Amino acid sequence: METKKKVRLIASYLPQFYPTEENNLWWGPGFTEWTNVGKAKALFSGHYQPRIPADLGYYDLRLPEVRQQQADMATAAGIEGFCYWHYWFGNGRRVLDRVFKEIVENNRPDFPFCLAWANETWSGVWHGAKNRILMEQLYPGRGDYERHFYEMLPALLDKRYIKVDGKPLFTVYKPEQIPDSHEFIDTWQNLAIKNGLPGIYFVGQTIYAADINRVLEQGFDACNIVRLYDYERAVKNKFQRGMTLLLNNMRVYNYKDAYPYLVGKEEITENCIPTIVPNWDHSPRSGTKAYILHESTPELFREHVKQVFEVIKNKSGNHKIAFIKSWNEWGEGNYLEPDLVHGKKYLDVLAEEVKNIR
């Protein structure tokens, strides 16, 4: 699906809200992302935890009704589609794939989507098992890249799939970890053309602007920067009460001070995609090792959204893209879905700012 909208907002979507065999084995029967969210506690005065979902409640993503409600909310907020995290560990091993498979097979919801390959080894670091490898990310080579492509082909051919320049958009979380990125990309590009597509629009993600050229040199069409740590770098040699709190191993920064650093001049270029970050609090997963953007509010979020829209406004047609991190990363305190404190205000702000684009 390609669009001529004034802005193209694509929200990252976590599927880990239903039990799986692997999570039952590692963390106990019935474990989902809600398990960490429900156990979260306030770690300092004014700390907004636990965070409790409102309109959708503690949902189970096995329910098609929930997925439809999410799509309806996103549509009303001006979001073009979801970017589903996709887990392929090599040698055909996939996890957390039930939700996306059902969305493709059942053609519901009728809402645009794309995929992001979360190419990362899973460990127990966020759950107190520091050195425990749960599932290793492997790169067996061309044969596995071909198998990966063909398993994704039904989605890539779906009319709902988000496209750039007519090509399906595919994001890679850690491009630097692919040992032969050019072979991977070339394999997929050739197979895409062989199967009636004009190619793939590959986006590599990074957390630092200094890495943009490295990502592009690996063969990616564009780079998406997630600038969560730029503000921390800016103040790392300063201690300013009220702005930075050093509590045990936690790094706590005020969102109002950090959000101006969440986008930069680099995102003005066509092949650099900015990220909208509504909030961030990793403490439900990592406890006192958390990185926290403290006291995010809908009105501060509005200023951040305006800032992002400003850097993409002069890009050509279907390149006016911004990723939103995220739609539903509740365990990272990083979501747009309604909660009991703010309700739908973040979604309302987004809808208003999309409508105000000139």
C-alpha positions in Angstrom: 0.0 0.0 0.0 1.4 3.4 -1.1 -0.1 6.7 -0.1 0.0 10.4 -1.0 -0.6 11.6 2.5 1.0 14.7 3.9 2.8 12.6 6.5 3.2 8.8 6.8 3.2 7.6 10.4 4.1 4.0 10.9 3.9 2.7 14.5 6.1 -0.2 15.8 3.9 -3.0 17.1 4.9 -5.6 19.7 3.1 -9.0 19.4 4.1 -10.4 22.8 0.7 -10.2 24.4 -0.4 -13.8 24.3 1.2 -16.9 25.8 3.8 -18.9 23.8 5.4 -22.2 24.4 8.8 -20.6 24.7 7.8 -18.0 27.2 5.9 -20.6 29.2 9.1 -22.6 29.4 11.4 -19.7 30.3 9.2 -17.6 32.6 6.3 -19.8 33.7 2.8 -20.6 32.4 0.8 -17.8 31.0 3.7 -15.3 30.7 3.1 -12.3 28.4 4.4 -8.7 28.3 1.6 -7.9 30.8 3.4 -10.0 33.4 6.2 -7.5 33.6 3.8 -4.5 33.3 1.6 -5.7 36.2 4.6 -6.3 38.5 6.1 -2.8 38.0 6.5 -0.5 41.0 7.3 3.2 41.4 11.1 3.4 42.1 11.3 7.1 43.2 9.0 9.9 44.1 6.7 10.9 41.2 7.6 7.8 39.2 4.7 6.9 37.0 4.4 3.1 37.7 2.6 0.8 37.4 1.0 1.9 34.1 -2.5 0.4 33.6 -4.2 0.1 30.2 -7.6 1.7 29.8 -9.9 1.2 26.8 -8.3 -2.0 25.6 -7.5 -3.4 29.1 -5.0 -6.2 29.5 -5.8 -7.6 26.1 -4.9 -11.0 24.5 -3.8 -10.6 20.9 -5.2 -13.9 20.0 -8.6 -12.1 19.8 -9.3 -10.6 16.4 -11.6 -8.1 18.0 -8.7 -6.5 19.9 -6.6 -6.3 16.7 -9.5 -4.5 15.0 -9.9 -2.1 17.9 -6.2 -1.2 17.7 -6.4 -0.6 14.0 -9.5 1.6 14.4 -7.8 3.7 17.1 -4.7 4.1 15.0 -6.7 5.1 11.9 -8.5 7.8 13.9 -5.1 9.1 15.1 -3.8 9.5 11.6 -1.5 6.5 11.7 -1.0 4.9 8.3 -0.1 1.4 9.5 1.7 -0.9 12.0 5.2 -2.2 11.7 5.1 -5.6 13.3 8.2 -6.9 15.0 9.1 -10.1 13.3 11.4 -12.8 14.8 13.4 -15.0 12.5 16.4 -16.6 14.3 17.8 -18.5 11.3 17.3 -22.1 10.1 13.6 -21.4 9.8 13.0 -20.7 13.5 10.3 -18.2 14.2 8.6 -17.1 17.4 5.7 -14.8 18.3 4.4 -15.2 14.7 0.8 -16.2 15.4 -0.7 -12.8 15.4 0.9 -11.6 12.1 0.2 -14.9 10.4 -3.5 -14.6 11.2 -3.6 -11.0 10.1 -2.3 -12.0 6.7 -4.3 -15.2 6.3 -7.6 -13.8 7.4 -7.3 -10.4 5.7 -8.3 -8.7 9.0 -8.0 -6.0 10.1 -8.0 -4.2 6.8 -5.2 -1.9 7.9 -1.8 -1.3 6.4 1.3 -3.0 7.8 5.0 -3.7 7.2 7.6 -5.8 9.0 10.7 -5.1 11.1 13.1 -8.0 11.6 14.2 -8.0 15.3 17.5 -9.7 14.5 18.8 -10.0 18.1 19.8 -12.8 20.3 17.4 -13.2 23.2 18.8 -13.4 26.7 17.5 -13.1 30.2 19.2 -9.8 30.9 15.9 -8.0 31.4 14.5 -10.6 33.7 17.4 -11.1 36.2 19.2 -13.9 34.3 22.1 -11.8 33.0 24.2 -14.4 31.2 21.4 -16.8 30.1 21.1 -17.1 26.3 17.5 -18.1 25.5 17.6 -18.1 21.7 20.6 -17.2 19.6 20.3 -15.1 16.4 22.0 -17.0 13.6 22.9 -16.1 10.0 23.4 -19.4 8.1 23.8 -17.7 4.7 22.1 -17.5 1.4 19.9 -20.6 1.7 18.4 -19.3 4.9 17.9 -15.8 3.4 15.9 -17.4 0.6 13.8 -19.5 3.0 13.2 -16.3 5.0 12.1 -14.4 1.9 9.6 -17.1 0.8 8.0 -17.3 4.2 7.5 -13.6 4.1 6.4 -13.5 0.5 2.6 -13.8 1.1 2.8 -10.7 3.3 5.0 -8.8 0.9 2.4 -9.4 -1.9 -0.5 -8.4 0.3 -2.4 -5.3 -0.9 -2.1 -3.9 2.6 1.6 -4.0 2.7 3.2 -0.5 3.1 5.3 0.5 0.1 7.9 3.2 -0.7 8.5 3.9 -4.4 6.3 0.9 -5.1 8.5 -1.4 -3.0 7.5 -3.2 0.2 9.2 -1.5 3.2 11.2 -3.9 5.4 13.1 -2.7 8.4 16.1 -4.4 10.1 16.6 -3.7 13.8 20.4 -4.3 14.0 21.8 -4.1 10.5 25.4 -4.1 11.9 24.9 -7.6 13.2 24.2 -9.1 9.8 27.7 -10.4 8.8 27.0 -10.3 5.0 24.3 -7.6 4.7 24.9 -7.1 1.0 24.3 -10.8 0.3 21.1 -10.7 2.3 19.8 -7.6 0.6 20.9 -8.7 -2.9 19.2 -12.1 -2.3 15.9 -10.5 -1.3 16.1 -7.9 -4.1 16.6 -10.6 -6.8 13.9 -12.8 -5.3 11.5 -9.9 -5.1 11.9 -9.1 -8.8 11.6 -12.8 -9.6 8.3 -12.9 -7.8 6.7 -9.8 -9.5 7.8 -7.1 -7.1 9.9 -4.1 -8.1 12.3 -4.8 -5.2 12.3 -4.2 -1.5 12.8 -0.8 0.3 15.2 -1.7 3.0 15.5 0.5 6.2 18.2 -0.1 8.7 17.8 1.2 12.2 20.4 2.8 14.4 20.5 4.8 17.7 23.2 7.3 16.7 23.3 9.8 13.9 27.0 9.0 13.5 26.1 5.6 12.2 23.9 6.7 9.3 26.6 6.3 6.6 27.6 2.9 8.0 24.0 1.7 7.6 23.7 3.1 4.1 27.0 1.6 3.1 25.6 -1.8 4.1 23.2 -1.6 1.2 20.1 -0.1 2.9 17.9 2.4 1.1 17.3 4.5 4.2 18.3 4.7 7.9 15.9 5.2 10.7 17.4 6.9 13.8 16.0 6.2 17.3 17.7 8.9 19.3 16.9 7.8 22.8 20.4 8.4 24.1 21.4 11.7 22.4 20.3 13.8 25.3 22.2 11.5 27.7 25.3 12.0 25.7 24.8 15.8 25.8 24.7 15.9 29.6 26.9 13.0 30.5 29.5 15.2 32.1 27.0 17.3 34.0 24.8 16.7 37.0 21.9 19.1 37.2 19.4 18.6 39.9 15.8 18.4 38.5 17.1 17.4 35.1 19.1 14.3 35.8 18.7 11.8 38.6 21.3 9.1 39.2 19.5 6.5 41.3 21.5 3.4 41.8 22.0 2.2 38.2 19.0 4.1 36.8 19.3 6.9 34.3 16.3 9.2 34.7 15.9 12.3 32.5 13.0 14.7 32.2 11.1 14.3 28.9 10.8 18.0 28.5 14.6 18.3 28.4 15.2 15.3 26.3 12.6 15.6 23.5 14.4 18.4 21.6 17.2 15.8 21.1 15.0 13.1 19.7 15.3 14.5 16.2 18.1 16.3 14.3 19.2 17.9 11.1 20.1 14.6 9.6 16.4 13.6 9.2 15.9 16.4 6.7 17.5 14.1 4.1 15.4 11.8 2.0 17.1 8.6 3.2 17.0 9.3 6.9 13.7 8.6 8.7 13.0 10.2 12.1 11.4 8.5 15.1 8.6 9.9 17.3 9.0 8.8 20.9 5.9 9.5 23.1 7.4 8.1 26.3 10.0 5.7 27.7 10.4 3.8 30.9 12.2 0.4 30.8 11.8 -0.3 34.5 9.0 -3.0 34.2 11.6 -5.1 32.4 14.9 -4.0 33.9 14.1 -2.6 37.3 16.7 -0.4 38.8 18.9 -0.6 35.6 16.2 1.3 33.8 16.5 4.2 31.3 13.6 6.6 31.9 12.3 9.7 30.2 10.4 11.0 33.1 7.1 13.1 33.1 6.1 12.8 29.5 2.8 14.6 28.9 0.5 14.9 25.9 1.4 18.6 25.5 5.1 17.9 25.5 4.5 15.1 23.1 2.7 17.6 20.8 5.8 19.8 20.6 7.9 16.7 19.7 5.5 15.7 17.0 5.6 19.2 15.5 9.4 19.0 15.6 9.4 15.8 13.6 6.8 17.0 11.1 9.0 20.0 10.5 12.0 17.9 9.3 9.9 15.8 6.9 7.6 18.4 5.4 9.8 19.1 2.4 10.5 15.5 1.5 9.0 14.1 -1.7 5.7 12.3 -1.9 5.8 8.9 -0.3 9.0 9.6 1.6 7.4 11.8 4.3 7.7 9.0 6.8 8.1 9.0 10.5 8.2 5.8 12.7 6.5 5.9 16.0 8.2 4.0 18.8 5.8 2.6 19.8 2.2 1.6 19.6 2.2 -0.9 22.5 5.6 -1.5 24.1 4.1 -1.4 27.6 7.1 -3.1 29.2 9.2 -0.2 28.0 6.7 2.4 29.1 6.7 3.3 25.4 3.2 3.3 23.9 0.3 5.3 22.4 -2.6 3.1 23.6 -4.8 4.6 26.2 -3.9 4.3 29.9 -5.8 5.2 33.1 -3.8 8.5 33.6 -3.9 10.1 30.1 -6.7 8.2 28.4 -6.5 8.8 24.7 -4.8 12.2 24.9 -1.6 11.1 23.1 -3.7 9.7 20.2 -5.8 12.9 20.2 -2.7 15.1 20.0 -1.4 13.0 17.1 -4.7 13.3 15.3 -4.9 17.1 15.8 -1.3 17.6 14.6 -1.8 15.5 11.5 -5.0 17.5 10.7 -3.0 20.7 11.1 -0.4 19.9 8.5 -0.3 22.5 5.8 
